[in-house]
Structure formats: C-alpha cells, structure tokens
Amino acid sequence: MTKVISLSDDAYSELTKLKREGESFSDIVLGLTKKEKKPLSYFFGKLSKEDADIMEKSIKEMRKNAKMRNVEF
C-alpha cells in the first residue's frame, strides 16, 4: 500500500543526496530507520583517546559513589 507524505524542501534534498541509482525513497527511509545489530568490534576505534579517558573517569567515579544495598537471605 502506498502512502503520501509531505516533506520540507530541505528534507527532500537530503533524501535525494542519499538516493543511489535504482533505489526508491522508500528504500532510503527503510535503510535510515532499520535497527541493525552491530558486533561490538564495529565500535572499536570510534572514540577518541580523550573521549575514552573521560568516559573511563566518569565510570570509575560512578562506581566509587555507588551504594550497595543490604540484602538478607
């Protein structure tokens, strides 16, 4: 079933830039909205050293400040 949607000129222009020969606009939208599972190795090297150091520091701080619950069995 086909649906009609409205797009701003800017949105249409951006979709057109992504469109390859033989692809429909539906293909582009489905590709952009597909939730694809990626292996962990995909993310290797994506963070800069500085960003990784900031994240590591933040995680260590959160762990230090975490409070354990007392659970009785």
C-alpha positions as CSV (number, residue, x, y, z in Angstrom):
1,M,0.0,0.0,0.0
2,T,1.3,3.4,-0.9
3,K,1.0,6.5,1.4
4,V,1.5,10.1,0.6
5,I,3.7,12.2,3.0
6,S,4.8,15.8,3.0
7,L,8.4,16.7,3.3
8,S,10.1,20.1,3.5
9,D,12.3,21.1,0.6
10,D,15.4,20.6,2.9
11,A,14.3,17.1,3.9
12,Y,13.6,16.1,0.3
13,S,17.0,17.5,-0.7
14,E,18.8,15.5,2.0
15,L,16.9,12.3,0.9
16,T,17.8,12.9,-2.7
17,K,21.5,13.1,-1.7
18,L,21.3,9.7,-0.1
19,K,19.5,8.1,-3.0
20,R,21.5,5.8,-5.3
21,E,20.7,4.7,-8.7
22,G,17.9,2.1,-8.6
23,E,16.8,2.9,-5.1
24,S,13.4,4.3,-4.2
25,F,12.7,6.9,-1.5
26,S,11.1,4.0,0.4
27,D,14.4,2.1,0.3
28,I,16.2,5.2,1.7
29,V,13.7,5.7,4.6
30,L,13.7,2.0,5.5
31,G,17.5,2.0,5.5
32,L,17.6,5.0,7.8
33,T,15.1,3.6,10.2
34,K,16.3,0.0,10.3
35,K,17.6,-1.0,13.7
36,E,20.6,-3.2,12.8
37,K,22.5,-5.1,15.4
38,K,26.2,-4.5,15.0
39,P,29.0,-6.6,16.5
40,L,31.0,-5.0,19.3
41,S,34.0,-4.9,17.1
42,Y,32.2,-2.4,14.8
43,F,32.7,0.2,17.5
44,F,36.4,-0.4,18.0
45,G,38.3,2.8,17.4
46,K,35.3,5.1,17.1
47,L,36.0,7.0,20.3
48,S,39.0,9.3,20.5
49,K,41.5,8.6,23.3
50,E,40.4,11.8,25.0
51,D,36.7,10.8,24.9
52,A,37.5,7.3,26.2
53,D,39.5,8.7,29.1
54,I,36.6,11.0,30.0
55,M,34.2,8.0,29.9
56,E,36.6,5.8,32.0
57,K,36.9,8.5,34.6
58,S,33.2,9.0,34.8
59,I,32.5,5.3,35.1
60,K,35.1,4.9,37.9
61,E,33.5,7.9,39.7
62,M,30.0,6.4,39.5
63,R,31.3,3.0,40.8
64,K,33.1,4.8,43.7
65,N,29.9,6.6,44.6
66,A,27.6,3.6,44.2
67,K,26.0,2.3,47.3
68,M,25.4,-1.3,47.9
69,R,22.1,-2.5,49.3
70,N,22.0,-4.8,52.2
71,V,20.0,-7.9,51.3
72,E,19.0,-10.5,53.8
73,F,18.5,-14.1,52.7
